[in-house]
Amino acid sequence: MNILITSPGVIPVLKYGGTQRDIWYLGKELVKMGHRVTYIVDKGSVCPFAKVIIRNYANTFSSQIPADTDIVHFHSLPREKINKPYMISLHGNINDYRQLDINTVFVSRNHAARFGSNAYVYNGLDWDDYGKPNLKNKRSYYHFLGKAAWSVKNLKGAIEVIKKTPSEKLMVLGGYRLNISMGFRFTTSTRVGFKGMVGGNKKNHLINGSKGLIFPVRWSEPFGLAMPESLYFGCPVFATTYGSMPELIHPDVGFLSNKASELAEAMLNADHYSRKTCHEYARDIFNSKNMADKFLEMYHTVLNGETLNNTPPKLIERQKEKFLDFDYS
């Protein structure tokens, strides 16, 4: 099968960039299975296992699709109709009542249900790129992983959680102590360290030294790659209850609460979680082979002339608040 995968952005992603990481690992798995993959992505992209076409935004997307393409897999909402079989993966949230394409799929069961759909595929990672974790090492801090400047990720909440523990420390992966974009935010606490926008082996090494991920998101989280990345290195997840978190984080691998004090209390028992259980859960469920297998089933469905949803997905209820509630006390 000749599969065209497209998303804005540059591949491979070296630091932050969840969607680009997903499409890279999806294409890599599909090639292993014997399929031919082409990417249409932004300038600066390269790939050793698939053909890369640099997107020309001055021309129509349709004019850039190779003639022998069997199916197009969009990872952003297309702006035009195309004359090839296609499907669309929605990775983020839309907070309006527009009607989505009938071949739209989501990244978790909760994400899909909020749009009246049951079509979803979990994000999957190629764990060979992450190396073998050390599950028996001494660990001395917790971590926050994500784009700290993005307020819904709630770095402020993670810092408050740490401050409510007697002496625990927080390592922020994805932000800086001084952040002008958030209205001049300067973090003074000596119990909080910042590593900036890290990636690759450096990021993996830092996660592998952590006792757990603090993930107090204040939106309906569609999936959150920080979660499987952290679990893979044996880190339990301490998160809020929003979006896909109750679906993905069961009591053996983490604790959920919308109160900083309750998350802080649960973290005092972090050693009760099995690092091996956390690691195996991420390895076995959130891997790129599982992701590619499920997408292949959907490709065949579309190529057989069927749709991925019975009716076009549409958001059931808008989020009226800018941020979902989090009790910092």
Buried (B, 14 or more C-beta within 10 A) or exposed (E): BBBBBBBEBBBBBEBBBBBBBBBBBBBBBBBEEEBBBBBBBBEEBEBEEBEBBEBEEEEEBEEBBEEEBBBBBBBBEBEEEBEEBBBBBBBEBBEEEEEBBBBBBBBBBBBBBBBBBBBBBBBBBBBEBBEEBBBEEEBEBBBBBBBBBBBBBBBBBBBBBBBBBEEBBBBBBBBBBEBEEBEEBEBEEEBBBBBEBBBEEEBBEBBBBBBBBBBBBBBBBBBBBBBBBBBBBBBBBBBBEBBBBEBBBEEEBBBBBBBBBBBBBBBEEBEEBBBEBBBBBBBEEBBBBBBBBBBBEBBEBBEEEEBBBEEBBBBEEEBEEEEBEBEBE
